[in-house]
Amino acid sequence: MKKTIAALALSLSCLYMSAQQTWDAKKNPTVDSISTPYEAKLLPARPGLTTAQIFPVLGKYESAAHPDIAQVTITLDETNKGLVWVEGLPQGKIKAMLRQSPATYKIPVQQTTEGKAVAEGTLIYDKESNTLRVCIGRPYNTADPAQAFAPVTEEPAAAPKVVKGKPVKTTKPTAPAIWMYEGTRIESATALNQ
């Protein structure tokens, strides 16, 4: 019985001492010999994307073709990252919804805060040329959004309908006027302290 108690006390003390020691993989020669060849092959983590890289359309634009529009500003909505606000257009402050990342937006039919009705349209930003193109008055085409900027072809005039020898006037629903804007990004220069 004394031998059992002594063996139990010895095993408990060894267990207690081993629990207090911490195992460090860097001090273990086996772990070190296995991991050493792979340390040089590890790639550093990429830095996170900035807001300007995720949403390249954000910024300020100016146009030589529209001297009456001083500056167009596009900002991100605070609550919904899929919405941007376009300010500076004659229609007023309008919203655009992201449809194809990173820079194709649909302008939905809306009423501005100034009370102006805005027809459906398309907003596209070209990263290579830093140009913003806005078309209001043509519906957004999900298959080819850039089609909104194609020139309009005139439809041939249809022959008037004749009922009992008298021409019948047909009224066509009036399409909203097409309004286009094209501008280039205003690059903001940052000062460097040297």
Secondary structure, DSSP 4 states (H G I P E B T S, - for coil): -HHHHHHHHHHHHHHHHHHHSPP-GGG-HHHHHHHHHHHTTPPPPPPPPPHHHH-TT-EEEE-SS-TT---EEEEE-SS-TTEEEEEEETTEEEEEEEEETTTEEEE--EE-TTS-EE--EEEEEETTTTEEEEEESS---SS-GGGGGSPPPPPPPPPPEEETTEEE---PPPPPPPEEEEEEE-PPP-----
